[in-house]
Amino acid sequence: MDRMFRVLAFWTGIFAVMFYLGHMHTTSLLFFGQTIFFLFLGFLKLTERMYIYIFGAYLTIFFAAFTYWTTFMMVPGMGE
């Protein structure tokens, strides 16, 4: 299970570099932070149950923040 968090760190790192190259610096910093977080968790050697609990908490926080952002912060028609 710890390897999967290293895989998540790899992919969030790839996304961070792509966001940086696309001049989306704030999003890039967010993904670099997630990369460091996942890499740190990947080397902790926790039990599988603990990894599942941490991932569940991560998803809960992400979905709550994403729902808040899309509901209250995004401006309709901004991309046109």
MMTF fields as JSON, N, C-alpha, C and O atoms, coordinates in Angstrom:
{
  "mmtfVersion": "1.0.0",
  "mmtfProducer": "UNKNOWN",
  "numBonds": 319,
  "numAtoms": 320,
  "numGroups": 80,
  "numChains": 1,
  "numModels": 1,
  "chainsPerModel": [1],
  "groupsPerChain": [80],
  "chainIdList": ["A"],
  "bondAtomList": [4, 2, 8, 6, 12, 10, 16, 14, 20, 18, 24, 22, 28, 26, 32, 30, 36, 34, 40, 38, 44, 42, 48, 46, 52, 50, 56, 54, 60, 58, 64, 62, 68, 66, 72, 70, 76, 74, 80, 78, 84, 82, 88, 86, 92, 90, 96, 94, 100, 98, 104, 102, 108, 106, 112, 110, 116, 114, 120, 118, 124, 122, 128, 126, 132, 130, 136, 134, 140, 138, 144, 142, 148, 146, 152, 150, 156, 154, 160, 158, 164, 162, 168, 166, 172, 170, 176, 174, 180, 178, 184, 182, 188, 186, 192, 190, 196, 194, 200, 198, 204, 202, 208, 206, 212, 210, 216, 214, 220, 218, 224, 222, 228, 226, 232, 230, 236, 234, 240, 238, 244, 242, 248, 246, 252, 250, 256, 254, 260, 258, 264, 262, 268, 266, 272, 270, 276, 274, 280, 278, 284, 282, 288, 286, 292, 290, 296, 294, 300, 298, 304, 302, 308, 306, 312, 310, 316, 314],
  "bondOrderList": [1, 1, 1, 1, 1, 1, 1, 1, 1, 1, 1, 1, 1, 1, 1, 1, 1, 1, 1, 1, 1, 1, 1, 1, 1, 1, 1, 1, 1, 1, 1, 1, 1, 1, 1, 1, 1, 1, 1, 1, 1, 1, 1, 1, 1, 1, 1, 1, 1, 1, 1, 1, 1, 1, 1, 1, 1, 1, 1, 1, 1, 1, 1, 1, 1, 1, 1, 1, 1, 1, 1, 1, 1, 1, 1, 1, 1, 1, 1],
  "groupList": [{"groupName": "MET", "atomNameList": ["N", "CA", "C", "O"], "elementList": ["N", "C", "C", "O"], "formalChargeList": [0, 0, 0, 0], "bondAtomList": [1, 0, 2, 1, 3, 2], "bondOrderList": [1, 1, 2], "singleLetterCode": "M", "chemCompType": "L-PEPTIDE LINKING"}, {"groupName": "ASP", "atomNameList": ["N", "CA", "C", "O"], "elementList": ["N", "C", "C", "O"], "formalChargeList": [0, 0, 0, 0], "bondAtomList": [1, 0, 2, 1, 3, 2], "bondOrderList": [1, 1, 2], "singleLetterCode": "D", "chemCompType": "L-PEPTIDE LINKING"}, {"groupName": "ARG", "atomNameList": ["N", "CA", "C", "O"], "elementList": ["N", "C", "C", "O"], "formalChargeList": [0, 0, 0, 0], "bondAtomList": [1, 0, 2, 1, 3, 2], "bondOrderList": [1, 1, 2], "singleLetterCode": "R", "chemCompType": "L-PEPTIDE LINKING"}, {"groupName": "PHE", "atomNameList": ["N", "CA", "C", "O"], "elementList": ["N", "C", "C", "O"], "formalChargeList": [0, 0, 0, 0], "bondAtomList": [1, 0, 2, 1, 3, 2], "bondOrderList": [1, 1, 2], "singleLetterCode": "F", "chemCompType": "L-PEPTIDE LINKING"}, {"groupName": "VAL", "atomNameList": ["N", "CA", "C", "O"], "elementList": ["N", "C", "C", "O"], "formalChargeList": [0, 0, 0, 0], "bondAtomList": [1, 0, 2, 1, 3, 2], "bondOrderList": [1, 1, 2], "singleLetterCode": "V", "chemCompType": "L-PEPTIDE LINKING"}, {"groupName": "LEU", "atomNameList": ["N", "CA", "C", "O"], "elementList": ["N", "C", "C", "O"], "formalChargeList": [0, 0, 0, 0], "bondAtomList": [1, 0, 2, 1, 3, 2], "bondOrderList": [1, 1, 2], "singleLetterCode": "L", "chemCompType": "L-PEPTIDE LINKING"}, {"groupName": "ALA", "atomNameList": ["N", "CA", "C", "O"], "elementList": ["N", "C", "C", "O"], "formalChargeList": [0, 0, 0, 0], "bondAtomList": [1, 0, 2, 1, 3, 2], "bondOrderList": [1, 1, 2], "singleLetterCode": "A", "chemCompType": "L-PEPTIDE LINKING"}, {"groupName": "TRP", "atomNameList": ["N", "CA", "C", "O"], "elementList": ["N", "C", "C", "O"], "formalChargeList": [0, 0, 0, 0], "bondAtomList": [1, 0, 2, 1, 3, 2], "bondOrderList": [1, 1, 2], "singleLetterCode": "W", "chemCompType": "L-PEPTIDE LINKING"}, {"groupName": "THR", "atomNameList": ["N", "CA", "C", "O"], "elementList": ["N", "C", "C", "O"], "formalChargeList": [0, 0, 0, 0], "bondAtomList": [1, 0, 2, 1, 3, 2], "bondOrderList": [1, 1, 2], "singleLetterCode": "T", "chemCompType": "L-PEPTIDE LINKING"}, {"groupName": "GLY", "atomNameList": ["N", "CA", "C", "O"], "elementList": ["N", "C", "C", "O"], "formalChargeList": [0, 0, 0, 0], "bondAtomList": [1, 0, 2, 1, 3, 2], "bondOrderList": [1, 1, 2], "singleLetterCode": "G", "chemCompType": "PEPTIDE LINKING"}, {"groupName": "ILE", "atomNameList": ["N", "CA", "C", "O"], "elementList": ["N", "C", "C", "O"], "formalChargeList": [0, 0, 0, 0], "bondAtomList": [1, 0, 2, 1, 3, 2], "bondOrderList": [1, 1, 2], "singleLetterCode": "I", "chemCompType": "L-PEPTIDE LINKING"}, {"groupName": "TYR", "atomNameList": ["N", "CA", "C", "O"], "elementList": ["N", "C", "C", "O"], "formalChargeList": [0, 0, 0, 0], "bondAtomList": [1, 0, 2, 1, 3, 2], "bondOrderList": [1, 1, 2], "singleLetterCode": "Y", "chemCompType": "L-PEPTIDE LINKING"}, {"groupName": "HIS", "atomNameList": ["N", "CA", "C", "O"], "elementList": ["N", "C", "C", "O"], "formalChargeList": [0, 0, 0, 0], "bondAtomList": [1, 0, 2, 1, 3, 2], "bondOrderList": [1, 1, 2], "singleLetterCode": "H", "chemCompType": "L-PEPTIDE LINKING"}, {"groupName": "SER", "atomNameList": ["N", "CA", "C", "O"], "elementList": ["N", "C", "C", "O"], "formalChargeList": [0, 0, 0, 0], "bondAtomList": [1, 0, 2, 1, 3, 2], "bondOrderList": [1, 1, 2], "singleLetterCode": "S", "chemCompType": "L-PEPTIDE LINKING"}, {"groupName": "GLN", "atomNameList": ["N", "CA", "C", "O"], "elementList": ["N", "C", "C", "O"], "formalChargeList": [0, 0, 0, 0], "bondAtomList": [1, 0, 2, 1, 3, 2], "bondOrderList": [1, 1, 2], "singleLetterCode": "Q", "chemCompType": "L-PEPTIDE LINKING"}, {"groupName": "LYS", "atomNameList": ["N", "CA", "C", "O"], "elementList": ["N", "C", "C", "O"], "formalChargeList": [0, 0, 0, 0], "bondAtomList": [1, 0, 2, 1, 3, 2], "bondOrderList": [1, 1, 2], "singleLetterCode": "K", "chemCompType": "L-PEPTIDE LINKING"}, {"groupName": "GLU", "atomNameList": ["N", "CA", "C", "O"], "elementList": ["N", "C", "C", "O"], "formalChargeList": [0, 0, 0, 0], "bondAtomList": [1, 0, 2, 1, 3, 2], "bondOrderList": [1, 1, 2], "singleLetterCode": "E", "chemCompType": "L-PEPTIDE LINKING"}, {"groupName": "PRO", "atomNameList": ["N", "CA", "C", "O"], "elementList": ["N", "C", "C", "O"], "formalChargeList": [0, 0, 0, 0], "bondAtomList": [1, 0, 2, 1, 3, 2], "bondOrderList": [1, 1, 2], "singleLetterCode": "P", "chemCompType": "L-PEPTIDE LINKING"}],
  "groupTypeList": [0, 1, 2, 0, 3, 2, 4, 5, 6, 3, 7, 8, 9, 10, 3, 6, 4, 0, 3, 11, 5, 9, 12, 0, 12, 8, 8, 13, 5, 5, 3, 3, 9, 14, 8, 10, 3, 3, 5, 3, 5, 9, 3, 5, 15, 5, 8, 16, 2, 0, 11, 10, 11, 10, 3, 9, 6, 11, 5, 8, 10, 3, 3, 6, 6, 3, 8, 11, 7, 8, 8, 3, 0, 0, 4, 17, 9, 0, 9, 16],
  "groupIdList": [1, 2, 3, 4, 5, 6, 7, 8, 9, 10, 11, 12, 13, 14, 15, 16, 17, 18, 19, 20, 21, 22, 23, 24, 25, 26, 27, 28, 29, 30, 31, 32, 33, 34, 35, 36, 37, 38, 39, 40, 41, 42, 43, 44, 45, 46, 47, 48, 49, 50, 51, 52, 53, 54, 55, 56, 57, 58, 59, 60, 61, 62, 63, 64, 65, 66, 67, 68, 69, 70, 71, 72, 73, 74, 75, 76, 77, 78, 79, 80],
  "secStructList": [7, 2, 2, 2, 2, 2, 2, 2, 2, 2, 2, 2, 2, 2, 2, 2, 2, 2, 2, 2, 2, 6, 6, 7, 2, 2, 2, 2, 2, 2, 2, 2, 2, 2, 2, 2, 2, 2, 2, 2, 2, 2, 6, 1, 7, 7, 7, 2, 2, 2, 2, 2, 2, 2, 2, 2, 2, 2, 2, 2, 2, 2, 2, 2, 2, 2, 2, 2, 0, 0, 0, 0, 0, 1, 7, 6, 6, 6, 6, 7],
  "xCoordList": [0.823, 0.0, 0.869, 0.49, 2.028, 2.904, 3.394, 3.66, 3.512, 3.93, 2.883, 3.223, 1.623, 0.564, 0.645, 0.356, 1.034, 1.195, 2.397, 2.396, 3.423, 4.544, 4.136, 4.618, 3.241, 2.706, 1.874, 1.977, 1.05, 0.287, 1.228, 0.957, 2.328, 3.308, 3.913, 4.124, 4.192, 4.743, 3.776, 4.174, 2.506, 1.546, 1.203, 1.029, 1.103, 0.866, 2.09, 1.954, 3.282, 4.486, 4.47, 4.851, 4.025, 3.91, 2.909, 3.173, 1.764, 0.768, 1.311, 1.041, 2.074, 2.641, 3.588, 3.559, 4.421, 5.339, 4.567, 4.901, 3.534, 2.738, 2.002, 1.928, 1.462, 0.802, 1.813, 1.507, 3.012, 4.042, 4.426, 4.568, 4.592, 4.937, 3.793, 4.015, 2.574, 1.413, 1.12, 0.052, 2.053, 1.941, 0.764, 0.138, 0.461, -0.572, 0.15, 0.11, 0.807, 1.723, 1.034, 1.587, -0.144, -0.842, -1.24, -1.047, -1.785, -2.16, -0.922, -0.959, 0.158, 1.41, 1.896, 2.324, 1.833, 2.251, 1.359, 1.847, 0.065, -0.86, -0.482, -0.485, -0.158, 0.192, 1.579, 1.808, 2.51, 3.803, 3.628, 4.298, 2.733, 2.432, 1.857, 2.231, 0.945, 0.376, 1.443, 1.433, 2.354, 3.441, 4.294, 4.612, 4.659, 5.464, 4.7, 5.271, 3.404, 2.56, 2.497, 2.68, 2.241, 2.144, 3.492, 3.556, 4.549, 5.88, 6.236, 6.793, 5.913, 6.137, 5.367, 5.917, 4.095, 3.287, 3.786, 3.67, 4.341, 4.815, 5.984, 6.22, 6.714, 7.876, 7.646, 8.592, 6.406, 6.138, 5.996, 6.151, 5.705, 5.526, 4.405, 4.59, 3.254, 2.1, 1.37, 1.707, 0.363, -0.439, -1.372, -1.628, -1.87, -2.754, -4.035, -4.552, -4.541, -5.756, -5.538, -6.41, -4.372, -4.085, -3.967, -4.422, -3.356, -3.269, -4.656, -4.9, -5.562, -6.928, -7.628, -8.324, -7.46, -8.068, -7.539, -8.307, -6.229, -5.628, -6.143, -6.457, -6.228, -6.726, -8.191, -8.596, -8.988, -10.389, -10.532, -11.39, -9.709, -9.736, -9.292, -9.86, -8.283, -7.814, -8.93, -9.159, -9.621, -10.708, -11.859, -12.448, -12.182, -13.258, -12.929, -13.773, -11.713, -11.293, -11.259, -11.69, -10.746, -10.679, -12.071, -12.304, -12.996, -14.332, -15.079, -15.807, -14.909, -15.552, -14.977, -15.731, -13.655, -13.022, -13.384, -13.637, -13.41, -13.754, -15.199, -15.492, -16.099, -17.507, -17.675, -18.417, -16.992, -17.046, -16.537, -17.167, -15.383, -14.772, -15.683, -15.908, -16.203, -17.032, -18.372, -18.956, -18.87, -20.17, -20.053, -20.859, -19.084, -19.036, -17.938, -18.064, -16.881, -15.75, -15.667, -15.178, -16.14, -16.05, -17.105, -18.246, -16.711, -17.626, -18.214, -17.463, -19.562, -20.153, -19.775, -19.802, -19.43, -19.066, -17.672, -17.355, -16.837, -15.496, -14.596, -13.708, -14.81, -13.942, -14.268, -13.585, -15.271, -15.681, -14.906, -15.132],
  "yCoordList": [-1.193, 0.0, 1.26, 2.284, 1.176, 2.35, 2.693, 3.858, 1.691, 1.962, 2.763, 3.57, 2.543, 3.29, 4.779, 5.617, 5.118, 6.529, 7.122, 8.309, 6.308, 6.789, 6.969, 7.876, 6.097, 6.262, 7.538, 8.286, 7.792, 9.044, 10.249, 11.262, 10.14, 11.226, 11.449, 12.59, 10.366, 10.494, 11.246, 12.182, 10.837, 11.456, 12.889, 13.737, 13.171, 14.569, 15.414, 16.598, 14.828, 15.546, 15.86, 16.955, 14.891, 15.123, 16.247, 17.141, 16.194, 17.248, 18.605, 19.62, 18.628, 19.887, 20.493, 21.701, 19.668, 20.175, 20.692, 21.743, 19.958, 20.399, 21.706, 22.586, 21.831, 23.084, 24.233, 25.346, 23.954, 24.996, 25.433, 26.626, 24.463, 24.798, 25.508, 26.231, 25.301, 25.974, 27.311, 27.884, 27.82, 29.116, 29.176, 30.224, 28.053, 27.995, 27.756, 26.658, 28.803, 28.659, 28.3, 27.529, 28.832, 28.514, 27.043, 26.367, 26.554, 25.146, 24.263, 23.191, 24.702, 23.962, 23.813, 22.73, 24.882, 24.811, 23.867, 23.132, 23.88, 22.972, 21.518, 20.683, 21.219, 19.848, 19.47, 18.306, 20.415, 20.1, 19.764, 18.873, 20.474, 20.169, 18.773, 18.047, 18.396, 17.053, 16.0, 14.92, 16.312, 15.386, 15.122, 13.972, 16.164, 16.007, 15.218, 14.361, 15.509, 14.803, 13.316, 12.488, 12.963, 11.557, 10.853, 9.692, 11.531, 10.939, 10.665, 9.616, 11.61, 11.43, 10.221, 9.402, 10.109, 8.976, 7.651, 6.608, 7.695, 6.478, 5.826, 4.63, 6.58, 6.033, 5.822, 5.517, 5.979, 5.82, 4.365, 4.062, 3.464, 2.036, 1.833, 1.137, 2.446, 2.268, 0.985, 0.325, 0.641, -0.529, -0.172, 1.0, -1.207, -0.977, -0.274, 0.576, -0.621, 0.017, 1.515, 2.327, 1.871, 3.293, 4.058, 5.197, 3.431, 4.071, 4.31, 5.35, 3.359, 3.52, 4.651, 5.451, 4.737, 5.823, 7.188, 8.139, 7.279, 8.55, 8.931, 10.095, 7.952, 8.243, 8.652, 9.551, 8.013, 8.4, 9.817, 10.566, 10.193, 11.559, 12.558, 13.644, 12.19, 13.049, 13.283, 14.418, 12.222, 12.358, 13.192, 13.988, 13.02, 13.803, 15.283, 16.101, 15.635, 17.036, 17.582, 18.709, 16.783, 17.234, 17.505, 18.555, 16.56, 16.729, 17.897, 18.612, 18.097, 19.234, 20.555, 21.486, 20.637, 21.858, 22.094, 23.23, 21.025, 21.162, 21.615, 22.46, 21.054, 21.451, 22.901, 23.646, 23.311, 24.705, 25.632, 26.642, 25.278, 26.119, 26.259, 27.367, 25.142, 25.201, 25.87, 26.441, 25.811, 26.416, 27.903, 28.678, 28.321, 29.698, 30.561, 31.785, 29.972, 30.764, 30.899, 31.912, 29.89, 29.958, 30.907, 30.929, 31.673, 32.606, 31.926, 31.476, 31.838, 31.201, 31.94, 33.17, 31.187, 31.769, 32.362, 33.108, 32.055, 32.63, 32.14, 32.872, 30.93, 30.365, 30.762, 30.325, 31.561, 31.909, 33.059, 33.473],
  "zCoordList": [0.0, 0.0, 0.0, -0.568, 0.636, 0.657, -0.745, -1.042, -1.605, -2.984, -3.747, -4.612, -3.432, -4.132, -3.798, -4.652, -2.574, -2.238, -2.964, -3.292, -3.219, -4.025, -5.479, -6.157, -5.959, -7.313, -7.391, -8.363, -6.375, -6.33, -6.31, -6.956, -5.57, -5.536, -6.915, -7.326, -7.629, -8.973, -9.887, -10.58, -9.887, -10.802, -10.415, -11.29, -9.117, -8.739, -9.07, -9.377, -9.012, -9.432, -10.92, -11.334, -11.731, -13.174, -13.447, -14.251, -12.775, -12.95, -12.511, -13.153, -11.422, -10.932, -11.958, -12.193, -12.565, -13.584, -14.79, -15.337, -15.209, -16.359, -16.065, -16.923, -14.861, -14.492, -14.473, -14.9, -13.976, -13.94, -15.354, -15.624, -16.249, -17.632, -18.348, -19.319, -17.868, -18.442, -17.785, -18.003, -16.982, -16.309, -15.352, -15.194, -14.713, -13.677, -12.347, -11.792, -11.852, -10.728, -9.415, -8.631, -9.159, -7.914, -7.883, -6.873, -8.969, -9.05, -8.97, -8.365, -9.568, -9.515, -8.076, -7.676, -7.304, -5.899, -5.103, -4.246, -5.376, -4.71, -4.997, -4.092, -6.246, -6.603, -6.102, -5.773, -6.034, -5.428, -3.944, -3.422, -3.274, -1.871, -1.706, -0.785, -2.597, -2.539, -2.831, -2.24, -3.734, -4.05, -2.814, -2.511, -2.113, -0.903, 0.155, 0.829, 0.298, 1.269, 0.952, 1.844, -0.308, -0.682, -0.582, -0.177, -0.94, -0.838, 0.619, 0.944, 1.488, 2.926, 3.446, 4.181, 3.066, 3.525, 2.95, 3.593, 1.74, 1.109, 1.818, 1.645, 2.605, 3.301, 4.798, 5.524, 5.273, 6.705, 7.148, 8.331, 6.214, 6.537, 7.57, 8.569, 7.317, 8.183, 7.81, 6.827, 8.612, 8.27, 7.117, 6.842, 6.452, 5.31, 5.737, 5.012, 6.893, 7.405, 7.619, 7.31, 8.149, 8.385, 7.073, 6.968, 6.076, 4.756, 4.17, 3.559, 4.35, 3.853, 4.592, 3.967, 5.903, 6.68, 6.234, 6.088, 6.02, 5.589, 4.206, 3.957, 3.308, 1.965, 2.0, 1.263, 2.836, 2.987, 3.518, 3.052, 4.481, 5.008, 3.943, 3.83, 3.169, 2.077, 1.058, 0.639, 0.659, -0.31, 0.236, -0.496, 1.501, 2.117, 2.094, 1.728, 2.479, 2.481, 1.056, 0.814, 0.107, -1.275, -1.844, -2.443, -1.657, -2.234, -1.594, -2.282, -0.293, 0.367, -0.168, -0.452, -0.306, -0.821, -2.281, -2.681, -3.084, -4.497, -4.673, -5.52, -3.874, -3.945, -3.532, -4.171, -2.468, -2.042, -3.143, -3.455, -3.733, -4.765, -5.98, -6.466, -6.467, -7.672, -7.422, -8.342, -6.192, -5.892, -5.625, -6.139, -4.847, -4.373, -5.005, -5.008, -5.533, -6.003, -7.512, -8.013, -8.251, -9.712, -10.263, -9.802, -11.238, -11.886, -13.119, -13.984, -13.22, -14.396, -15.687, -15.74, -16.701, -17.983, -18.028, -18.954, -17.062, -16.987, -18.128, -18.564, -18.609, -19.62, -21.043, -21.97, -21.242, -22.609, -23.153, -24.291]
}
